[in-house]
């Protein structure tokens, strides 16, 4: 794979739920080291795009390429082994396990055998989890559970982190803290595809943004490009 080749490339993807056509010719790319955000209102198609990538809802047509390899149609566990880590919106932690146990159970080398993420490094990046290491996951606050979900996914040493709506349902102060953590992950070289409807959160973190509405990509560009087009923001994101 050359330096110019995207780590992730979605090309002309159409995805259905039964007879319902949800994604229409969706295309996007993520290069190594980038934080790219798919932004749109609730129901716009963000989560379906993530499900199409990770194999939970296979595309009816189109291509999904990861590190140059076609992964469309693979089962989710094989896609995860290729090096994609998925942080779902619902934060599916193990409530009866401690923070340490939640992290320990997820430990595995990356697709190429490397181990960049250890429990010690997770505690360094997420110091709140170090303070709560013996506490059951189900007793954590919503923000702490979000941190634990992200940290647990990183324990699999993925090449690409999919973050689905990490700010959803959190208080503004906690949203800022989660944003700080995502910014740190970006600085440390983690490649991120983010799904969001919180525009300020997305603009702060992103190298590039895709606006999705009604299952179609409506805009592609940098955060500065998007803020320079208030009609796009108003029409498709309901802001302004």
Secondary structure as UniProt FT lines:
FT   TURN            3..4
FT   STRAND          8..17
FT   TURN            18..19
FT   STRAND          20..30
FT   TURN            32..33
FT   STRAND          35..39
FT   TURN            42..43
FT   HELIX           46..54
FT   STRAND          61..66
FT   TURN            67..68
FT   STRAND          69..70
FT   TURN            72..73
FT   HELIX           76..82
FT   STRAND          84..87
FT   TURN            89..90
FT   TURN            95..96
FT   HELIX           99..105
FT   TURN            111..112
FT   HELIX           119..125
FT   HELIX           127..131
FT   TURN            132..134
FT   HELIX           137..139
FT   HELIX           142..154
FT   TURN            155..156
FT   STRAND          160..164
FT   TURN            166..169
FT   HELIX           172..187
FT   TURN            188..189
FT   STRAND          191..196
FT   HELIX           199..205
FT   STRAND          208..213
FT   TURN            214..215
FT   STRAND          216..221
FT   HELIX           223..227
FT   HELIX           230..237
//
